Amino acid sequence: MYTTAPNFHQGFDPDRQVIGLDMSKWLFLCTEIDDKNQKFARKNIAANKLQSRIRQIDTDKTGRKLIPTDELERFDRIDILMTNPPFYESEGSMVESSRLKSRPANSSCTGSPVEMITPGGEVAFVTKLIDESGDPKSRSRIQWSSAMLGKLSSVGSVVDHLRSRSCTNHAVAEFVQGQKTRRWCVAWSWSGLRPSNSVARGGFGSGGGVGGVEKKYLPPPTEVQVDLPSHDPVDVETRMNTEISRLRQDGGVMWKYNPARKVGMLMSKEGDVWSRKARRKRLHDRMDENQDQEMKDVCTTTPADGASDVEDDSNDDDEDEDETPEPALVVRICLSTTSSSSSSPEHHSPTKKITSTNLHIRHLQGSDSVLFESFCGWVKRKVQAS
């Protein structure tokens, strides 16, 4: 909760050194594992008069359970669960890590053993946290979970575990403190709400590998830029709306476009409705529906006894169904133009203005990144068609 760094954030109030509270209007729930840390946490909250914004809740002091699910039941939603796990698995590994550093640290480590050491080290801690966050109660209540890591090698281990648990939405970032200290963060969500590239792949660019993190551990891009240097913007806008409107007419997507802002929002509940395979399937399904309707029209037999009971049972089942599932894909498409000038010195022709059209496609929601890539490819082909 506290930071002793004098320049932690520009505009940070040194008289109230509590991370997060001077940068945003966040409300915090905090946990501590032992009585001593709990006592000092309560003093810090009271000393800064932050009782209205920070609430301390109990957790399992044995460490067997990391997320206090029972304590969280009174809250409908937690935006993010943030952890700074113990880095080391033993005092010996902590001493060895310090010995292997090429240069001494700028400041000494003041963490107590309970804060710095945990069985299995940080990887074991975070993998346990991932497993607990995947519990149905936590999955629906906590939107994002995150953990700061002290070793670069831990990033790959954590991401591998997320993928083994079929988590398709994660983010990786690097924190650089001064010239010597580096830390990494892995965040994950069991929902389909997608962060921007700058957040999900923070500091690593589109190619990956920056900061030592291998590209294979970065999440898929959530933004695609389609550059159309020789296309008229009005033509691109018209063609894009025409093609997507055809999908909407077929009942495959919802599409709303704002011509003044040149921004459109698309939602596909079922997923791929644009590929040839999807269109053939939709046509086949319609033929089956027509055949079924013809059979119903021909059949005039009175329903057998008990049929109404079956119908009533099905209605009851509908009432017991889970909440409406997330849409398979939600994207935002922004159209923009850039202008440049060119001239031909050989013929002394006047400067010619060249307008380039750009489409920016942003993945907002959906668990399938391949589906997003497929849609981006379809849009690109349609707007580039002559």
Secondary structure, 3 states (H helix, E strand, C coil): CECCCCCCCCCCCCCCCECCCCCCCCCEEECCCCHHHHHHHHHHHHHCCCCCCEEECCCCCCCCCCCCHHHHCCCCCEEEEEECCCCECCHHHHHHHHHHCCCCCCCCCCCCHHHHECCCHHHHHHHHHHHHHCCHHHHHHEEEEEEEECCHHHHHHHHHHHHHCCCCCEEEEEEEECCCEEEEEEEECCCCECCCHHHHCCCCCCCCCHHHCCHHHCCCCCEEEEEECCCCHHHHHHHHHHHHHHHHHCCCCEEEEECCCCEEEEEECCCCCCCHHHHHHHHHHHHHHHHHHHHHHHCCCCCCCCHHHHHHHHHHHHHCCCCCCCCCEEEEEEEEEEEEEECCCCCCCCCEEEEEEEEEEEEEECCCHHHHHHHHHHHHHHHHCC
